[in-house]
């Protein structure tokens, strides 16, 4: 017979890892979407811009970038008021 112990924090590590993985998966999907829109529109993406997009985990920021990707003239314009493409924002 197996015994299950219940104590404060039970499952926290597993639950946290699951939620972090879920967020990372959504962020990866957002990044692919942003890059895809820019590619379809024929907008070149530098390595630094690609890195900034793919390393971001802020889903709200990525939603903004996805919206902007439909109208920007340069990939660097995605970041708007946030600063230059070389400034790390995640």
C-alpha positions as CSV (number, residue, x, y, z in Angstrom):
1,X,0.0,0.0,0.0
2,X,1.4,3.4,-0.9
3,X,1.3,6.3,1.4
4,X,0.8,9.8,0.2
5,X,2.0,12.6,2.4
6,X,0.5,16.0,2.3
7,X,2.7,18.9,3.4
8,X,2.9,22.6,2.6
9,X,4.5,23.1,-0.8
10,X,3.6,19.7,-2.1
11,X,3.9,19.8,-5.9
12,X,5.2,23.3,-6.0
13,X,8.3,22.5,-8.0
14,X,6.4,20.3,-10.5
15,X,3.6,22.9,-10.9
16,X,6.1,25.8,-11.3
17,X,8.0,23.8,-13.9
18,X,4.8,23.0,-15.8
19,X,3.7,26.6,-15.8
20,X,7.1,27.9,-16.8
21,X,7.2,25.4,-19.6
22,X,3.7,26.4,-20.8
23,X,4.8,30.1,-20.8
24,X,8.0,29.3,-22.7
25,X,6.0,27.4,-25.3
26,X,3.6,30.3,-25.8
27,X,6.6,32.7,-26.1
28,X,8.2,30.5,-28.7
29,X,4.9,30.4,-30.7
30,X,4.6,34.2,-30.5
31,X,8.2,34.6,-31.6
32,X,7.6,32.3,-34.6
33,X,4.5,34.3,-35.5
34,X,6.3,37.6,-35.4
35,X,9.2,36.3,-37.5
36,X,6.8,34.7,-39.9
37,X,4.9,37.9,-40.5
38,X,8.1,39.8,-41.1
39,X,9.3,37.2,-43.5
40,X,6.1,37.1,-45.5
41,X,6.2,40.9,-45.7
42,X,9.8,40.7,-47.0
43,X,11.3,42.6,-44.1
44,X,14.9,41.6,-43.3
45,X,15.6,40.6,-39.7
46,X,19.1,41.1,-38.3
47,X,20.6,38.5,-35.9
48,X,20.3,41.0,-33.0
49,X,16.6,41.6,-33.7
50,X,15.9,37.8,-34.1
51,X,17.7,37.2,-30.8
52,X,15.7,39.8,-29.0
53,X,12.4,38.4,-30.3
54,X,13.3,34.8,-29.6
55,X,14.7,35.4,-26.1
56,X,11.7,37.5,-24.9
57,X,9.3,35.8,-22.4
58,X,7.0,38.7,-21.8
59,X,3.8,37.7,-23.5
60,X,2.2,41.1,-23.4
61,X,5.3,42.7,-25.0
62,X,5.3,40.0,-27.7
63,X,1.6,40.6,-28.4
64,X,2.5,44.2,-29.0
65,X,5.3,43.2,-31.3
66,X,3.0,40.8,-33.2
67,X,0.6,43.7,-33.8
68,X,3.4,46.0,-34.9
69,X,4.9,43.3,-37.2
70,X,1.9,43.8,-39.6
71,X,2.7,47.5,-40.2
72,X,6.4,48.3,-39.5
73,X,8.8,49.2,-42.3
74,X,11.9,47.8,-40.5
75,X,12.2,45.0,-38.0
76,X,13.8,47.4,-35.5
77,X,10.6,49.4,-35.5
78,X,8.9,46.6,-33.6
79,X,10.4,47.8,-30.4
80,X,9.0,51.3,-30.7
81,X,9.7,53.4,-27.6
82,X,11.5,50.6,-25.9
83,X,14.9,51.7,-27.4
84,X,17.3,50.3,-29.9
85,X,17.4,46.6,-31.0
86,X,20.6,46.1,-29.1
87,X,19.1,47.0,-25.7
88,X,18.2,43.8,-23.9
89,X,14.5,43.6,-23.0
90,X,12.9,40.4,-21.9
